Amino acid sequence: MNKKNYLATIVFDPRGSDGTSDEMIPKLSELIRESDGEVNKVENQGNHDFSYPQKNGLSSGTYLQFEISGLPTTPDILKKKLKLEKKVDRVLIESL
């Protein structure tokens, strides 16, 4: 199958001991590799406030953007794996 390029924006909760982006980038990169994807570029877009607070009291999140390449099934597999991560709040994966 042909590989496609994707842009994955992942927002995570920076609160807690394992909440720094330096610790989350390798962990998320490993999840992408486990989902048959390959990380081409990572950009830390920093901490941004949400328009409205979440139910769990989260009012801001750290945005990480990954340029990845993978099979057409990679986004679905990755979304399922990211749902299991407690620190991940939002995921947007779009085709480039």
N, C-alpha and C positions, 0 to 999 in steps of 0.2 A: 504494500500500500504506500501511497505517496504521503510524505510528511507535509504538514501545514504549519504555518506560523500563527501564533496566538499572543495576545497581550492579556496577562492576568493581573488584575488589581486586587490585592488582598488587604483588608483592613483588620487589624488585630488590636486587642485590648492591651495597652501598655502597662496596666497596673499589675503589681505582683513581682515576685523575684525573678521569674523567667520572661519578663516583659520587654526587654530591650531588643531593638531591631538587630543588633549584632548577634544575639542568640537565636532570633527567629529566622533570619535569612538562611542559615545552613539547614535548619530543621525543615523549612518550607521547600528549599531546593531539593532536599532528599525526598520529600513527598512527591514532588514533580517528577523526579527520576523514577520513583516507584510506580508512577502512573504512565510509564512509557514516554515521558517527555524529556526534553533536553533544555536546560537553562542557557540562554544566549546572553542575556543582560539583566542586571538587577538595578533598580533605582529606588532609593529610599526617599519618598516624597515628604517625610516628616509627619508631625502630629497636626491634625486638623480638627476643629470643633464641628460637631454634627449640627444640622439645622434644628433638630429637636432631640431631647434626651431619650435614651432607650429605657425600656422597662427595668433593666437591671442597674440603672443609675449611671450608665456610661454616657458621658457627654462629649467625648472626643476619642479619636483612634489614630493609630499610626498606619500610614498608607505605604505599602510596598508594591512596586510594579515590576513584574517579571515578563521579559520577552522570552517566549518558549517556542520550541518546535516539537511536534509530535504527531501521532496518528489522529485520524478524525475522532477516535473514541477517547483520546486523552482528556479533553475538558470534562466529560461526564465522570470519568474515573477520578479525576482530581477533585471535583466538587464533592463527590461522596467521601473521599478521604478527609477533606478539609472540614466537613460537617462534624467529624469526630474530634476535631481539635477544639479544646475549650477556649483557647485564646483568640481564635479566629472569629470575627464578628460578621464580616461581609466579604463576598467573593463576586467578582465580575470577570468573566473570561470572554473575550471577543476575538474574532478572526481578523487577521491582518491582510 
